[in-house]
């Protein structure tokens, strides 16, 4: 899966140039950070853009397309008949409405063509917070770094591993989810 950011994005933010050998390593770390954001924080594939074909069973005529941002509805087929918006179904945001509960095949495109700047930034933040422990040979799961001393080099850790490796605070996770429309939704059906 494509990373939200590139090593060039991280170089610009850290005012640092990575060697050719480090570029591959940083690209891998940015991929890991993007997977964390995509899978654990958002639970959605928001980048790269993708097209899916899914069979839905309308409930009370309603079908909710599951992955925002919804870019387009490319094809809708119900009972072997191709339908269009306004003729056979109607669309409001990411919800399609049908006159029956007959299964429907929907092909749709979702996700951003270019990674959102905020997700580029968050991927870079995650990698940059992991760089010092990794460069010191301490790995990704060494606990929260609390201080670094220069003379007689010293690294101190706090919170018994609560902030290990690549992780965001609960507040930051909530903000990212809100920005990309991820929330708990209750849909009341007629059945």
TORVEXNU-588257 format. One line per 4 residues: number of its first residue (from 1); for each residue z, y, x of N, C-alpha, C, O. Coordinates in steps of 0.02 Angstrom, whole numbers, plus 50000, padded with zeros to 5 digits. Example, Ala and Ser with C-alpha at 12.3 -4.5 7.8 and 13.67 -1.06 7.14 Angstrom:
1 = 50390 49716 50660 50390 49775 50615 50390 49835 50660 50423 49834 50712; 50354 49888 50642 50357 49947 50684 50394 50002 50645 50402 50057 50670 .
***
This chain:
1 = 50000 49941 50043 50000 50000 50000 50000 50062 50045 50032 50063 50097; 49964 50113 50024 49958 50174 50063 50025 50211 50067 50062 50215 50018; 50039 50237 50127 50099 50278 50136 50086 50347 50108 50029 50371 50106; 50139 50380 50085 50133 50448 50060 50116 50497 50116 50080 50546 50104 .
5 = 50141 50484 50175 50133 50531 50231 50101 50495 50291 50098 50434 50294; 50077 50535 50338 50048 50510 50399 50092 50531 50458 50136 50574 50451; 50080 50501 50515 50119 50521 50574 50106 50595 50590 50150 50628 50617; 50047 50621 50573 50033 50692 50584 50077 50736 50541 50100 50789 50562 .
9 = 50090 50714 50479 50136 50751 50435 50206 50754 50466 50238 50807 50465; 50229 50698 50494 50295 50697 50524 50296 50737 50589 50345 50772 50603; 50243 50734 50628 50239 50775 50689 50247 50849 50672 50283 50885 50706; 50212 50871 50619 50216 50942 50600 50286 50962 50579 50309 51017 50595 .
13 = 50320 50918 50544 50387 50934 50520 50440 50932 50576 50488 50969 50574; 50430 50888 50624 50478 50881 50678 50460 50922 50740 50498 50924 50788; 50401 50954 50739 50376 50991 50797 50377 50945 50858 50405 50962 50910; 50347 50887 50849 50348 50835 50901 50280 50799 50900 50250 50792 50847 .
17 = 50257 50778 50958 50196 50739 50962 50213 50668 50980 50247 50655 51030; 50190 50621 50939 50203 50550 50952 50148 50522 50997 50090 50541 50991; 50168 50478 51043 50119 50446 51087 50077 50398 51045 50093 50384 50988; 50022 50374 51074 49979 50327 51039 50018 50265 51018 50009 50240 50962 .
21 = 50061 50241 51060 50103 50183 51043 50152 50197 50987 50165 50154 50945; 50180 50257 50986 50227 50276 50933 50193 50288 50866 50224 50278 50814; 50130 50309 50867 50094 50324 50805 50092 50263 50758 50101 50271 50698; 50079 50205 50785 50077 50144 50744 50146 50129 50716 50153 50111 50658 .
25 = 50197 50137 50757 50267 50125 50737 50287 50174 50681 50316 50154 50631; 50270 50238 50691 50288 50289 50641 50249 50276 50576 50277 50285 50522; 50187 50255 50581 50147 50238 50522 50180 50181 50483 50183 50183 50422; 50207 50131 50518 50242 50076 50486 50306 50101 50452 50320 50082 50395 .
29 = 50344 50144 50486 50405 50171 50456 50390 50214 50395 50426 50211 50345; 50336 50253 50397 50316 50294 50339 50295 50249 50282 50306 50266 50224; 50263 50193 50297 50246 50144 50245 50309 50115 50213 50312 50108 50152; 50359 50100 50255 50423 50075 50229 50457 50127 50185 50483 50110 50131 .
33 = 50457 50189 50207 50488 50243 50168 50452 50252 50102 50483 50264 50050; 50386 50248 50103 50346 50255 50042 50359 50198 49994 50363 50208 49933; 50366 50138 50021 50382 50080 49978 50450 50089 49946 50459 50074 49887; 50499 50114 49984 50565 50128 49957 50560 50179 49900 50589 50169 49846 .
37 = 50523 50233 49910 50516 50284 49858 50480 50256 49797 50500 50268 49740; 50426 50218 49809 50385 50190 49755 50423 50136 49716 50424 50138 49654; 50454 50089 49751 50485 50031 49719 50556 50044 49695 50574 50027 49639; 50597 50074 49739 50668 50079 49725 50688 50144 49690 50736 50146 49651 .
41 = 50652 50198 49704 50671 50262 49675 50632 50274 49610 50661 50286 49557; 50565 50271 49614 50524 50286 49555 50510 50225 49512 50508 50230 49450; 50501 50167 49542 50482 50108 49504 50411 50113 49478 50392 50079 49430; 50371 50157 49509 50302 50169 49488 50257 50175 49548 50278 50194 49603 .
45 = 50193 50160 49537 50143 50175 49588 50111 50241 49569 50067 50244 49527; 50134 50294 49600 50106 50360 49584 50050 50380 49631 50013 50427 49617; 50043 50344 49687 49990 50354 49736 49982 50290 49774 50033 50259 49791; 49923 50268 49789 49859 50299 49775 49837 50286 49703 49866 50245 49667 .
49 = 49785 50321 49683 49758 50312 49616 49731 50241 49609 49703 50213 49656; 49740 50213 49550 49719 50144 49537 49695 50137 49466 49712 50177 49422; 49655 50085 49454 49631 50069 49387 49655 50000 49369 49651 49953 49409; 49681 49992 49308 49705 49928 49283 49675 49912 49216 49659 49957 49177 .
53 = 49667 49848 49203 49645 49824 49137 49701 49780 49110 49719 49731 49142; 49727 49798 49051 49785 49764 49023 49772 49750 48949 49743 49791 48914; 49796 49691 48926 49795 49677 48855 49862 49697 48826 49915 49674 48849; 49861 49740 48776 49922 49763 48742 49923 49737 48671 49870 49724 48641 .
57 = 49982 49728 48644 49992 49711 48574 50025 49770 48541 50085 49781 48549; 49987 49809 48503 50016 49869 48471 50076 49851 48427 50076 49799 48395; 50124 49894 48426 50183 49885 48384 50184 49944 48336 50197 50001 48356; 50170 49930 48273 50164 49984 48225 50104 50029 48241 50104 50088 48225 .
61 = 50054 49999 48274 49995 50037 48294 50002 50074 48359 49955 50108 48381; 50060 50070 48391 50075 50110 48451 50069 50068 48515 50093 50011 48518; 50037 50097 48565 50034 50068 48633 50052 50123 48682 50022 50176 48682; 50103 50110 48723 50123 50157 48775 50095 50133 48842 50111 50078 48864 .
65 = 50053 50174 48873 50026 50157 48939 50083 50166 48989 50113 50220 48993; 50099 50114 49028 50162 50113 49065 50168 50153 49129 50224 50166 49150; 50115 50172 49161 50121 50202 49228 50096 50273 49231 50036 50284 49234; 50142 50323 49230 50119 50391 49239 50105 50405 49313 50131 50369 49355 .
69 = 50066 50453 49330 50029 50495 49285 49965 50461 49262 49927 50433 49302; 49953 50463 49197 49893 50434 49168 49836 50484 49178 49840 50541 49155; 49784 50462 49213 49728 50506 49228 49675 50501 49173 49650 50551 49148; 49658 50439 49155 49606 50430 49104 49611 50362 49070 49636 50314 49099 .
73 = 49587 50360 49009 49577 50298 48973 49502 50284 48981 49460 50321 48956; 49486 50229 49016 49417 50216 49034 49380 50172 48984 49321 50180 48972; 49417 50124 48954 49385 50079 48907 49438 50051 48860 49492 50031 48882; 49423 50049 48796 49468 50019 48746 49426 49972 48703 49376 49992 48673 .
77 = 49447 49909 48702 49411 49858 48663 49462 49823 48618 49512 49797 48642; 49447 49821 48553 49491 49788 48505 49448 49745 48461 49401 49769 48428; 49463 49680 48460 49424 49634 48418 49351 49631 48438 49308 49622 48395; 49337 49639 48503 49268 49637 48527 49229 49701 48517 49170 49704 48535 .
81 = 49260 49753 48489 49227 49817 48476 49254 49870 48524 49314 49878 48531; 49208 49906 48557 49228 49961 48601 49245 50022 48558 49206 50044 48516; 49306 50049 48570 49330 50106 48531 49329 50169 48575 49330 50165 48636; 49327 50226 48542 49332 50290 48578 49388 50331 48546 49408 50320 48489 .
85 = 49413 50379 48585 49466 50422 48560 49440 50461 48500 49389 50495 48504; 49475 50454 48445 49455 50486 48383 49417 50439 48337 49413 50450 48277; 49388 50386 48366 49352 50335 48327 49381 50267 48346 49357 50235 48393; 49431 50246 48310 49463 50182 48324 49534 50188 48351 49575 50144 48340 .
89 = 49547 50242 48385 49615 50255 48409 49622 50330 48422 49572 50366 48427; 49684 50352 48427 49696 50421 48448 49746 50419 48505 49788 50374 48511; 49740 50469 48548 49783 50473 48608 49824 50536 48607 49799 50591 48592; 49887 50528 48624 49930 50586 48636 49969 50571 48700 50009 50525 48702 .
93 = 49956 50609 48752 49985 50598 48818 49969 50527 48840 49911 50510 48850; 50020 50485 48850 50008 50417 48873 50019 50366 48817 50030 50307 48830; 50016 50389 48755 50024 50344 48697 49958 50340 48659 49927 50391 48644; 49938 50279 48643 49878 50267 48603 49901 50243 48534 49948 50203 48529 .
97 = 49868 50266 48482 49884 50247 48413 49824 50212 48382 49768 50237 48384; 49838 50154 48352 49785 50114 48320 49803 50104 48247 49861 50113 48227; 49754 50086 48207 49765 50075 48135 49789 50004 48120 49805 49988 48063; 49792 49962 48172 49816 49893 48162 49854 49870 48223 49855 49904 48274 .
101 = 49884 49812 48217 49921 49783 48273 49882 49727 48307 49911 49684 48340; 49816 49726 48299 49773 49677 48332 49775 49692 48407 49771 49750 48427; 49781 49640 48450 49783 49652 48522 49723 49695 48545 49669 49691 48517; 49735 49735 48597 49685 49782 48621 49683 49778 48698 49735 49777 48730 .
105 = 49622 49777 48725 49613 49779 48798 49600 49851 48819 49553 49883 48795; 49642 49876 48864 49637 49945 48885 49628 49947 48961 49667 49917 48998; 49576 49981 48983 49566 49995 49054 49583 50068 49065 49555 50112 49032; 49628 50081 49112 49651 50150 49122 49659 50164 49196 49671 50118 49236 .
109 = 49654 50228 49214 49664 50251 49283 49727 50292 49285 49739 50335 49242; 49768 50279 49335 49832 50314 49342 49845 50329 49415 49814 50300 49459; 49891 50374 49427 49911 50391 49495 49872 50452 49522 49819 50469 49497; 49901 50482 49573 49871 50541 49604 49818 50520 49655 49828 50470 49691 .
113 = 49764 50557 49659 49712 50544 49710 49737 50563 49779 49717 50533 49829; 49780 50613 49782 49811 50637 49845 49886 50633 49835 49912 50652 49782; 49922 50610 49885 49995 50604 49880 50025 50673 49866 50007 50722 49898; 50071 50677 49817 50105 50741 49803 50145 50765 49864 50176 50725 49900 .
117 = 50143 50829 49875 50177 50858 49933 50251 50840 49936 50278 50828 49990; 50284 50837 49879 50355 50820 49879 50367 50749 49904 50417 50736 49937; 50323 50703 49888 50331 50634 49911 50313 50628 49985 50341 50585 50020; 50267 50669 50009 50253 50671 50081 50316 50693 50117 50337 50663 50167 .
121 = 50347 50746 50091 50408 50774 50121 50465 50722 50121 50498 50713 50172; 50475 50688 50064 50530 50640 50059 50519 50580 50106 50566 50555 50135; 50456 50558 50113 50442 50503 50160 50459 50525 50231 50488 50486 50269; 50442 50586 50248 50458 50612 50314 50533 50620 50324 50559 50605 50378 .
125 = 50569 50642 50273 50642 50648 50277 50673 50580 50290 50717 50573 50333; 50651 50530 50254 50679 50462 50263 50667 50435 50333 50713 50406 50363; 50608 50445 50359 50593 50420 50427 50631 50461 50479 50658 50433 50526; 50634 50527 50470 50668 50568 50520 50743 50553 50523 50773 50556 50577 .
129 = 50773 50536 50466 50845 50520 50468 50857 50453 50501 50913 50439 50523; 50807 50411 50505 50814 50345 50536 50794 50345 50610 50810 50298 50645; 50760 50397 50633 50733 50397 50701 50786 50393 50756 50780 50352 50801; 50838 50433 50753 50888 50433 50806 50920 50364 50815 50921 50338 50871 .
133 = 50946 50334 50762 50975 50268 50772 50924 50216 50797 50941 50173 50838; 50863 50220 50773 50811 50173 50796 50796 50185 50870 50792 50137 50908; 50786 50248 50889 50771 50263 50959 50828 50245 51006 50817 50235 51065; 50888 50242 50980 50945 50221 51021 50955 50145 51020 51004 50120 51048 .
137 = 50909 50110 50987 50912 50037 50986 50965 50011 50939 50989 49954 50947; 50985 50050 50889 51038 50031 50844 51013 50001 50779 51053 49975 50739; 50948 50003 50767 50920 49973 50707 50923 50019 50646 50943 50077 50651; 50902 49992 50589 50900 50030 50527 50965 50027 50487 50976 50069 50444 .
141 = 51008 49980 50500 51067 49971 50457 51131 49979 50496 51173 49933 50498; 51139 50035 50528 51197 50046 50571 51251 50088 50539 51302 50102 50571; 51243 50109 50478 51293 50151 50446 51274 50224 50452 51230 50242 50490; 51309 50266 50414 51293 50337 50413 51312 50371 50478 51369 50367 50501 .
145 = 51264 50406 50508 51276 50442 50570 51316 50504 50553 51295 50544 50512; 51374 50513 50586 51415 50572 50571 51412 50624 50626 51420 50683 50612; 51402 50603 50690 51398 50652 50743 51366 50622 50805 51366 50561 50815; 51338 50667 50846 51308 50648 50909 51334 50698 50961 51330 50758 50950 .
149 = 51361 50673 51017 51384 50716 51071 51335 50712 51129 51305 50659 51139; 51328 50765 51167 51280 50766 51223 51312 50743 51288 51287 50697 51320; 51368 50774 51308 51401 50754 51370 51431 50684 51362 51463 50670 51312; 51419 50641 51412 51441 50571 51407 51418 50543 51340 51458 50516 51302 .
153 = 51356 50548 51327 51322 50531 51264 51365 50487 51218 51390 50435 51239; 51373 50509 51157 51414 50475 51107 51382 50482 51039 51358 50535 51020; 51381 50427 51002 51358 50428 50933 51415 50403 50890 51445 50351 50905; 51431 50438 50836 51485 50417 50791 51456 50405 50721 51412 50442 50699 .
157 = 51482 50355 50688 51459 50337 50621 51516 50341 50572 51574 50329 50589; 51499 50356 50509 51548 50362 50456 51527 50321 50397 51472 50294 50396; 51568 50316 50349 51559 50286 50283 51543 50212 50282 51517 50186 50232; 51558 50177 50335 51552 50104 50338 51485 50078 50313 51482 50025 50280 .
161 = 51432 50114 50327 51366 50090 50309 51340 50112 50242 51287 50089 50220; 51375 50156 50208 51354 50179 50141 51285 50212 50144 51245 50204 50097; 51270 50248 50198 51206 50283 50205 51163 50250 50258 51141 50283 50305; 51152 50186 50252 51117 50150 50304 51042 50159 50300 51013 50169 50246 .
165 = 51011 50156 50358 50938 50156 50362 50905 50211 50323 50924 50269 50328; 50855 50192 50283 50818 50239 50243 50847 50240 50173 50835 50195 50134; 50884 50292 50157 50915 50297 50091 50922 50370 50072 50929 50414 50114; 50921 50382 50007 50931 50449 49980 50996 50450 49940 51020 50398 49919 .
169 = 51022 50509 49930 51082 50515 49888 51064 50504 49815 51005 50511 49796; 51113 50488 49775 51101 50479 49703 51071 50542 49672 51028 50538 49628; 51094 50600 49694 51068 50664 49668 50993 50671 49684 50954 50691 49641; 50975 50656 49746 50904 50662 49765 50861 50612 49727 50805 50629 49707 .
173 = 50886 50552 49717 50849 50502 49678 50838 50528 49607 50783 50522 49580; 50890 50556 49577 50884 50582 49508 50833 50639 49505 50794 50643 49457; 50832 50682 49555 50784 50738 49556 50713 50713 49563 50668 50738 49529; 50701 50664 49605 50633 50636 49613 50611 50602 49549 50554 50611 49527 .
177 = 50656 50564 49518 50638 50530 49455 50622 50581 49401 50575 50571 49362; 50660 50634 49398 50647 50686 49347 50580 50720 49359 50542 50733 49312; 50564 50734 49423 50502 50768 49439 50441 50727 49420 50390 50755 49398; 50445 50661 49426 50388 50618 49411 50393 50584 49343 50356 50537 49329 .
181 = 50438 50608 49301 50441 50585 49232 50469 50515 49223 50453 50482 49173; 50510 50493 49269 50540 50427 49263 50608 50436 49229 50652 50470 49255; 50615 50404 49171 50678 50409 49135 50686 50348 49091 50639 50311 49078; 50747 50338 49069 50759 50285 49020 50734 50310 48952 50752 50364 48930 .
185 = 50692 50270 48921 50664 50289 48856 50679 50235 48806 50672 50175 48821; 50698 50255 48747 50709 50207 48693 50654 50219 48642 50646 50274 48617; 50617 50166 48626 50564 50170 48576 50588 50131 48516 50601 50072 48520; 50592 50165 48459 50612 50133 48397 50548 50110 48362 50502 50149 48350 .
189 = 50546 50046 48345 50487 50019 48313 50501 50006 48239 50558 50008 48217; 50448 49993 48202 50454 49984 48131 50469 49911 48112 50478 49895 48053; 50472 49867 48161 50485 49796 48145 50556 49778 48159 50576 49721 48149 .
***
